[in-house]
Amino acid sequence: MQCWQKNKRLFSVTFLLAFSAVFFNSDSSLTQTIHPQKIEQILNLPEEKIDIALASLIIAKGIEPGLDIDKYLKQIDRMADSLRKKINRHKQGDPRRTIRIINNYLFEEKEFAGSENDLLDSFLNEVIEKKRGDCLGLSILYLSLTQKLNLPVYFVTAPKHYFIRYDDGKFRQNIETMQRGLNLTNYYYKLAHNIPPESISKGVYLRNLSRKESLVHILNTRGVVFDKKYKKYDKALSDFNLALKFAPDTPELYSNRGAIYGRKKQYDKAISDFNKAISLNPKFANPYCSRGIVYSLKGEMREAIKDFSQAIE
């Protein structure tokens, strides 16, 4: 998945009986060296048992088998501990101050910054290593830390973009990680990303996502990496299929899966996925363009021209 600044398309050991008590504990001293190896195992857990940092790193390990998950979990824990101390020095119950402290820590003290250079900048380990990330990578870092702090922070999507939102039911503030935590309104995102009102009313964009739904977008990006970077189409298709089980109203997933079907010359399946993506976001250019390509390959040039024209519009 791409941020608005980009042009390119993006994105088993068996459980031990009492693993959840240690796998999802924020205390770094309890970090274990054995983790569930399949993201599907985590996605099938109850929502409250899901650790965003752990799950994100497991997804990244699918691309980088030698990734040391515990190394990055410990770094997340240390960062969360530092933030907790800073927040506790000040008056409790002031979310604006808490957000300022977190933003200052990440973007001033630690000097994390936005990046558009590499698809891998979406993955948590790469963000921590390089202190650079795209809108997905920085948002997942922010979400991982605030989960450790037990703060009511959520992952939010716009077309080809991600950001964070603090929402305790009384106070709500958007946090734009690509602009050092700037508070941008929903109205801004509607205009900047040309979001159709029907997509918002359907809950496709600009709503608080669950942890499972948040992880689906990392899984989607891994599928894009398998597709674009490594040409491993079956692995990409597997990621898109799994993601759609847990977030069936995500137009980017249908568009990306449709592209795989197109490469496999399964044209009817591809068109069906592009149709679904367009129904969820009628102003999403990618599926129009991709559907046009499929129609042209089928020799249906009239339909192809219609789609290309719509994509340009």
C-alpha positions in Angstrom: 0.0 0.0 0.0 1.3 3.4 -0.8 1.1 6.7 1.0 -0.4 9.7 -0.9 3.2 10.8 -1.8 3.8 7.7 -3.9 2.9 6.6 -7.4 3.5 2.8 -7.2 0.9 0.2 -6.2 1.4 -1.3 -3.2 1.5 -3.8 -0.1 4.2 -23.3 12.9 5.1 -24.3 16.1 1.8 -25.4 17.8 0.6 -23.2 20.6 1.7 -24.1 24.1 -1.1 -24.3 26.5 -0.5 -21.1 28.4 1.4 -19.1 25.8 -0.7 -16.0 25.9 0.3 -15.1 29.4 3.8 -14.5 28.2 3.7 -13.8 24.5 1.5 -10.7 25.0 3.1 -9.3 28.2 4.6 -5.9 27.8 7.4 -6.7 30.3 10.6 -7.3 28.3 11.9 -9.6 30.9 9.1 -12.1 29.9 9.9 -11.9 26.2 10.1 -15.5 25.0 12.2 -17.1 22.2 9.3 -19.2 20.9 6.4 -17.6 19.1 3.5 -18.8 17.0 4.9 -19.1 13.5 1.8 -18.4 11.4 0.0 -15.2 11.3 -3.3 -17.1 10.9 -2.9 -18.4 14.4 -2.7 -14.9 15.7 -5.6 -13.7 13.6 -7.8 -16.4 15.1 -7.1 -15.3 18.7 -9.5 -13.1 20.6 -9.0 -9.5 19.9 -7.6 -8.7 23.4 -4.9 -11.4 23.1 -3.4 -9.9 19.9 0.0 -8.1 20.3 0.5 -5.8 17.3 4.3 -5.7 17.6 4.6 -9.5 17.7 2.2 -10.1 14.9 3.8 -7.4 12.7 7.2 -9.0 13.2 5.8 -12.5 12.4 4.5 -11.1 9.1 7.8 -9.6 8.3 9.6 -12.8 9.1 7.7 -14.4 6.2 9.9 -12.2 4.0 13.1 -12.3 6.1 13.3 -15.8 7.6 16.3 -14.9 9.7 14.6 -12.0 11.4 15.2 -12.0 15.2 11.7 -11.3 16.6 12.8 -11.1 20.2 15.5 -8.4 19.4 12.8 -6.0 18.1 10.3 -6.9 20.8 12.8 -5.9 23.4 13.5 -2.6 21.6 9.7 -1.9 21.5 9.5 -2.7 25.3 12.4 -0.3 26.1 10.8 2.5 24.1 7.5 1.9 25.7 9.2 2.0 29.2 10.8 5.3 28.4 7.5 6.8 27.2 5.7 5.5 30.2 8.1 7.3 32.5 7.8 10.6 30.5 4.0 10.4 30.5 3.8 9.6 34.3 5.8 12.7 35.1 2.9 14.8 34.0 -0.8 15.2 34.9 -2.8 12.1 34.2 -5.9 12.2 32.0 -4.7 14.8 29.6 -4.7 13.1 26.2 -3.4 16.1 24.3 -0.3 16.2 26.5 0.1 12.5 26.2 0.0 12.7 22.4 2.5 15.6 22.4 4.9 13.5 24.6 4.7 10.5 22.3 5.1 12.7 19.1 8.1 14.5 20.6 9.7 11.2 21.7 9.3 9.5 18.3 9.9 12.4 15.9 12.2 14.7 17.8 14.1 12.6 20.4 14.3 9.4 18.4 14.2 11.1 15.0 11.9 8.7 13.3 10.9 10.1 9.9 8.8 9.4 6.8 10.2 7.5 3.9 9.1 6.6 0.4 12.1 4.6 -0.8 11.2 1.0 -0.4 8.3 -1.3 0.0 10.1 -2.9 3.0 9.7 0.4 4.8 6.3 -0.8 5.8 7.6 -3.5 8.1 8.3 -2.9 11.8 11.8 -4.3 11.9 12.9 -2.1 9.0 11.4 1.0 10.6 13.2 0.3 13.9 16.5 -0.4 12.2 16.5 2.6 9.8 14.3 5.0 11.9 12.5 5.5 8.6 9.1 4.2 7.5 6.2 4.9 5.2 2.7 5.7 6.4 2.1 2.0 7.3 5.4 1.4 9.0 5.3 4.5 11.2 1.7 3.9 12.1 2.4 0.3 13.1 5.3 1.5 15.3 3.0 4.1 16.9 0.3 1.6 17.5 2.7 -1.0 18.9 4.0 1.5 21.5 0.6 2.8 22.5 -0.7 -0.7 22.9 2.1 -1.3 25.5 1.0 1.9 27.2 -2.7 0.8 27.3 -3.8 3.9 25.4 -7.0 4.0 23.3 -5.2 4.4 20.0 -6.4 3.0 16.7 -5.3 2.3 13.2 -7.2 4.2 10.5 -7.2 3.9 6.7 -7.8 6.3 3.8 -7.3 5.2 0.2 -3.6 4.2 -0.2 -2.8 5.8 3.2 -2.7 5.0 6.9 -2.7 7.1 10.1 -3.4 6.8 13.8 -6.2 8.1 15.9 -6.5 8.6 19.7 -10.1 8.0 20.7 -11.3 7.4 24.3 -14.9 8.0 23.6 -14.7 11.6 24.8 -11.6 12.9 23.1 -10.6 12.1 19.6 -7.6 13.3 17.6 -6.0 12.1 14.3 -2.3 11.6 14.3 -0.5 11.9 11.0 2.7 9.9 11.3 4.1 11.1 8.0 3.9 14.7 9.3 5.4 14.2 12.7 2.1 13.5 14.4 0.2 16.4 13.0 -3.5 16.6 13.8 -5.4 16.5 10.5 -9.2 16.4 10.4 -11.3 13.8 8.7 -12.4 16.5 6.3 -8.8 16.9 5.2 -8.5 13.2 4.5 -11.8 13.2 2.6 -10.5 15.9 0.3 -6.9 14.8 0.0 -7.7 11.2 -0.8 -10.9 11.9 -2.8 -13.0 9.5 -0.6 -16.5 9.0 -1.8 -19.2 9.5 0.8 -20.6 6.1 0.2 -17.2 4.5 1.1 -17.2 6.3 4.4 -20.8 5.4 5.2 -20.0 1.7 4.4 -17.1 1.9 6.9 -14.5 1.3 4.3 -12.4 4.3 5.3 -11.8 6.7 8.2 -13.1 4.4 11.0 -11.2 2.9 14.0 -10.0 -0.5 13.0 -9.7 -3.5 15.3 -6.3 -5.1 15.8 -7.1 -7.9 13.4 -8.1 -5.4 10.7 -5.0 -3.4 11.3 -2.8 -6.5 10.8 -4.6 -7.3 7.6 -3.0 -4.2 6.0 0.5 -5.4 6.9 -0.4 -8.8 5.4 -1.7 -7.1 2.3 1.6 -5.2 2.0 3.6 -8.5 2.3 1.5 -9.8 -0.5 2.4 -6.8 -2.6 6.1 -7.4 -1.8 5.8 -11.1 -2.8 4.1 -9.9 -6.0 6.2 -6.8 -7.0 9.6 -7.5 -5.5 10.0 -11.3 -5.7 7.4 -12.4 -8.3 6.1 -15.1 -5.9 2.5 -14.9 -7.1 1.3 -18.0 -5.2 2.6 -16.6 -1.9 1.0 -13.2 -2.7 -2.3 -14.8 -3.5 -2.2 -16.8 -0.2 -1.6 -13.5 1.7 -4.5 -11.7 0.0 -6.9 -14.7 0.5 -6.1 -14.8 4.2 -6.4 -11.1 4.6 -9.8 -11.1 3.0 -11.1 -13.6 5.5 -10.6 -11.0 8.2 -11.3 -7.8 6.3 -13.7 -8.6 3.4 -14.5 -4.9 2.8 -11.0 -3.7 1.8 -10.9 -2.5 -1.8 -7.1 -2.6 -2.0 -7.1 -6.3 -1.2 -9.5 -7.1 -4.1 -7.5 -4.9 -6.5 -4.3 -6.6 -5.5 -5.7 -10.1 -5.7 -7.4 -9.3 -9.0 -4.0 -8.4 -10.4 -2.6 -11.8 -9.4 -5.5 -13.5 -11.1 -4.8 -11.5 -14.2 -1.2 -12.6 -14.3 -2.4 -16.2 -13.9 -4.8 -15.6 -16.9 -7.8 -16.3 -14.7 -9.6 -13.3 -16.2 -13.1 -13.9 -14.9 -11.8 -14.1 -11.3 -9.7 -11.0 -11.9 -12.7 -9.0 -13.2 -14.9 -10.1 -10.3 -12.3 -8.8 -7.8 -11.9 -5.5 -9.7 -15.7 -5.1 -9.7 -15.7 -5.7 -5.9 -12.9 -3.1 -5.3 -14.8 -0.5 -7.4 -18.1 -1.2 -5.6 -16.3 -0.4 -2.3 -14.5 2.7 -3.6 -15.9 4.0 -6.9 -13.1 6.5 -7.1 -10.2 4.0 -6.8 -8.3 4.3 -10.1 -6.2 1.1 -9.8 -8.9 -1.5 -10.4 -10.3 0.5 -13.3 -6.9 0.5 -15.0 -6.3 -3.2 -14.1 -9.7 -4.3 -15.3 -9.1 -2.4 -18.5 -5.9 -4.4 -19.1 -7.8 -7.6 -18.5 -10.6 -6.6 -20.9 -7.9 -5.7 -23.5 -6.3 -9.1 -23.1 -9.7 -10.7 -23.6 -10.1 -8.7 -26.8 -13.0 -6.6 -25.3 -11.6 -3.3 -26.4 -14.7 -1.2 -25.9 -14.9 -2.1 -22.3 -11.1 -1.6 -21.9 -11.3 1.9 -23.2 -14.2 2.7 -20.9 -12.1 1.6 -17.9 -9.0 3.4 -19.0 -11.0 6.6 -19.4 -12.5 6.1 -16.0 -9.1 5.5 -14.4 -7.8 8.8 -16.0 -10.8 10.7 -14.7 
